[in-house]
Amino acid sequence: MSRHSHKADKAPHGASQGGASQERPEHAPAAPHEPQTAPEPSGQGSCQAPGEAALADPLQALQAERDDLLSRLQRVSADYVNYQKRVQREIAQAREFANETLIKELLVVLDDMERALKAGAANHAEDDPLLKGMELAYDKAVRTLGGFGLSAIEAAGKPFDPDRHSAVTVQPSNDHPPRTVLAQLQKGYQLKGRVIRPSAVVVSKAPEKEEDKPDAPRAPGDSGVNRGGP
């Protein structure tokens, strides 16, 4: 009985070792390899989130508004600079021609003095003291006004200039080409290059040809045939 029990005691021990050897696998199976996905690049091709798109639209609107305001400011600045230049030019012209109205009124005085000198020269001798005094007064007046920029316009013998001359009448002339000033009826003046009174002149024109002249009027019943006999 002791022999059987000894075998029985050994049997479970061997069985436990065999079972342990059977339960332990020789090679464990490897876990399956899962492919890893690469992260998407965050470049221009990536889609923006709704929040980013909502922020981009107001930013573009603000940039467009800024560009428009900057363009308006540049135009306003350019207009203001031009306005300043124009005002300064007008002020300078106003100062330069401030005496224009007064000098225009004095031109008639010069005209009267010239007519008086012509009449005096026709009725008095050249050495007449009165005539000499009038000539000195006239010359002094011309020099004084000339100091303010007044000068006479040359007209006689010059080509007709509508900006400087005023044609009063037209006369045919064989000695001068057409549109030439034949005579000056009233002297013209300019103030610092600006015409304040044009010269009143007579202008030449081409003489009429014989075929251009109208025929002389005939008496009633006259046919132009000489009816008188010898």
Secondary structure, DSSP 4 states (H G I P E B T S, - for coil): -HHHHHHHHHHHHHHHHHHHHHHS-SSPPPPPPPPPPPPPP-STTSPPPHHHHHHHHHHHHHHHHHHHHHHHHHHHHHHHHHHHHHHHHHHHHHHHTTTHHHHHHHHHHHHHHHHHHHHHHHHS-TT-HHHHHHHHHHHHHHHHHHHTTEEEPP-TTSBP-TTTEEEEEEEE-SSS-SSBEEEEEE--EEETTEEEEPEEEEEEEPPPPTTTSPPPPPPTT--S------
